[in-house]
Structure formats: structure tokens, C-alpha cells
């Protein structure tokens, strides 16, 4: 069985919604909700990588573990690489980069990704869900992944491209979920590459990997979590989660 660690990058200075990791749902911060889900998946140890003492204090108060990182990082993958180096963990086969702004991530989808990386040993693995609403195709805030073949619950095809906008829907275009499972040596290699023009233009760090010859395999997620990028996202998700409770 592969040994995996889950690292969650988080910072207060988000461009569109500053301070969002500490916004509360049912009295608990968004980042601590994500930590709770990660721990419930029972995949491996869970740490939050952050540059902010306020996040560190909140996560620690709620029973999580944290590593304080530099405030110079441009992407989440760069932040978790520093975190991983500081932890100095031994015999880790995969590092899962879990987004800190998706508190309703489905635990079973996390487990499915972990199962697929254990079996297939990809350089990088990620998740994507089916698109049922064609309006998502032109919504630039929703990232689409194009795969070499149709993604099913039993296969793990390679991603051909990631885009913010596509014109037509077909069975090989899915809604990308920003979760990545890296081999440690691949994350180290990725950290050494400079940001590419396409990565910067599209604000998609996975393009840096692809443009440097690193393959990304895609597993099917049954549920598409709501990411909190705006105040409207937060209010909508808060209503859903607080209603469920």
C-alpha cells in the first residue's frame, strides 16, 4: 500500500475573497472544515501549509497540524513543496495537494483518487467530474480538462489539456477539480521549473507540469464540490451546509 500525506495550502490574501479560509460555516472556519474532511478520508497524515499565523492558530485550535511557510510563493504546489521539505517525512509515495477552499469535498472521491494512484502509480493524478450544464463550458471560473479517452470509474486516462473555456461539450471534457497527487520527486522537479507563459496567462499551475513533459492522469469524481472564490460562493455554500446540519 502506498504511503500518502495530505497537504493543504492556505493563505489569507486571496485575490477575489481575502480572508476566506477563516470565514465560518456552522461555527467552524472553511480551512478547518477541509482539514476535517481530509482526516476523515483516513488516507494519511494531514497538514496545512500557510504563511499566516491566524490560519495556523485556527487550525491548531481545531485539532489540525500546520507548517508555517514563506509568503513569497506564487502557487499552491510551491507552498506544499516547502511544507513537505520542512516535515522531512520518510518513505512517502504520494503527496496529495488538497485545496483549502472546498469544504464540501467528497471523502469517497478522495479515497477513489488515492486508490487509483496506488494501482496505477502516475506522475501526477487529479480528479474531474462530468459536466451536466453546458453553461459551464464558457464560464472561465470553471476549469475544464480534456482527456485522451472517456473517463470512467474504472480507468485513469491522461489529460491532454486544461482550459477555462471550451466551445463544445463531448465525453472527453470534464469539470476539473483542483486536487493533485504528486510523486515526491515529481513535485520537486515541478518546483524547479519556472512558471510558463500559459500558466501565468490562464492561472493554471498544472500547465507548467504538462509543458515540461509531466503526465497528469484523471480519475472520475462522482461529486463536484463548490469552491469558495467569491462572497456569493460562500453565502451559497453556507446555506447548503448549514441546512444539511
MOMO-V618721 format. One record per residue. N is the residue number from 0. RES is the residue in one letter. SS is DSSP state (2 for helix, 1 for strand, 0 for the rest). OMEGA is omega in whole degrees, -180 to 180 (999 if undefined). Layout:
BEGIN
n res ss omega
N RES SS OMEGA
N RES SS OMEGA
END
This chain:
BEGIN
n res ss omega
0 X 0 179
1 X 0 176
2 X 0 -173
3 X 1 173
4 X 1 178
5 X 1 179
6 X 1 -175
7 X 1 177
8 X 1 -178
9 X 1 177
10 X 0 -177
11 X 0 -170
12 X 0 175
13 X 0 -174
14 X 0 -173
15 X 0 -179
16 X 0 -180
17 X 0 177
18 X 0 -173
19 X 2 -179
20 X 2 -176
21 X 2 173
22 X 0 -172
23 X 1 170
24 X 1 -174
25 X 0 176
26 X 0 -179
27 X 1 -178
28 X 1 178
29 X 2 -178
30 X 2 179
31 X 2 171
32 X 2 -179
33 X 2 178
34 X 2 180
35 X 2 179
36 X 2 -180
37 X 2 180
38 X 2 180
39 X 2 178
40 X 0 177
41 X 0 -180
42 X 0 -178
43 X 0 179
44 X 0 -176
45 X 1 177
46 X 1 172
47 X 1 177
48 X 1 -174
49 X 1 175
50 X 0 -171
51 X 0 180
52 X 2 180
53 X 2 177
54 X 2 178
55 X 2 -178
56 X 2 -179
57 X 2 -179
58 X 2 179
59 X 2 179
60 X 2 -178
61 X 0 173
62 X 0 179
63 X 0 179
64 X 0 -176
65 X 1 172
66 X 1 179
67 X 1 -177
68 X 0 180
69 X 0 175
70 X 0 -177
71 X 0 -174
72 X 0 -179
73 X 0 -179
74 X 0 178
75 X 2 -179
76 X 2 176
77 X 2 -179
78 X 2 -177
79 X 2 175
80 X 2 176
81 X 2 179
82 X 2 -178
83 X 2 179
84 X 2 -180
85 X 2 -180
86 X 2 179
87 X 0 179
88 X 0 -177
89 X 0 173
90 X 0 176
91 X 0 179
92 X 0 -179
93 X 1 174
94 X 1 176
95 X 1 176
96 X 1 -177
97 X 0 -178
98 X 0 -177
99 X 0 -178
100 X 0 179
101 X 0 -175
102 X 0 177
103 X 0 174
104 X 0 -177
105 X 0 -178
106 X 2 -179
107 X 2 176
108 X 2 175
109 X 2 179
110 X 2 -180
111 X 2 177
112 X 2 -180
113 X 2 178
114 X 2 -178
115 X 2 179
116 X 2 178
117 X 2 -176
118 X 2 -169
119 X 2 177
120 X 0 -179
121 X 0 172
122 X 0 175
123 X 1 174
124 X 1 178
125 X 1 -178
126 X 1 173
127 X 1 180
128 X 1 -179
129 X 0 178
130 X 0 -179
131 X 0 -179
132 X 0 -175
133 X 2 179
134 X 2 179
135 X 2 -177
136 X 2 -178
137 X 2 177
138 X 0 -174
139 X 0 178
140 X 0 178
141 X 0 -177
142 X 0 178
143 X 1 175
144 X 1 177
145 X 1 -175
146 X 1 -177
147 X 0 177
148 X 0 -179
149 X 0 179
150 X 0 176
151 X 0 -179
152 X 0 -175
153 X 0 -179
154 X 0 -170
155 X 0 -173
156 X 0 -179
157 X 1 176
158 X 1 176
159 X 1 -178
160 X 1 173
161 X 1 -178
162 X 1 175
163 X 0 -179
164 X 0 174
165 X 0 -175
166 X 0 -176
167 X 0 -180
168 X 0 168
169 X 0 -172
170 X 0 -180
171 X 0 177
172 X 1 -177
173 X 1 176
174 X 1 -178
175 X 1 176
176 X 1 -170
177 X 1 176
178 X 1 -177
179 X 1 172
180 X 1 -176
181 X 1 161
182 X 0 -178
183 X 2 -179
184 X 2 177
185 X 2 177
186 X 2 178
187 X 2 179
188 X 2 -179
189 X 2 -179
190 X 2 -178
191 X 2 180
192 X 0 174
193 X 0 175
194 X 0 180
195 X 0 180
196 X 2 180
197 X 2 177
198 X 2 -178
199 X 2 -179
200 X 2 -175
201 X 2 -177
202 X 0 180
203 X 0 -174
204 X 0 179
205 X 2 178
206 X 2 177
207 X 2 178
208 X 2 -176
209 X 2 -178
210 X 2 175
211 X 0 172
212 X 0 178
213 X 0 -177
214 X 0 177
215 X 1 177
216 X 1 -172
217 X 1 176
218 X 1 -177
219 X 1 173
220 X 0 179
221 X 0 -176
222 X 0 178
223 X 0 -178
224 X 0 176
225 X 0 176
226 X 0 -179
227 X 0 179
228 X 0 -178
229 X 0 177
230 X 2 178
231 X 2 176
232 X 2 -178
233 X 2 -179
234 X 2 -179
235 X 2 -179
236 X 2 179
237 X 2 179
238 X 2 -178
239 X 2 -176
240 X 2 180
241 X 2 175
242 X 2 -179
243 X 2 -177
244 X 0 999
END
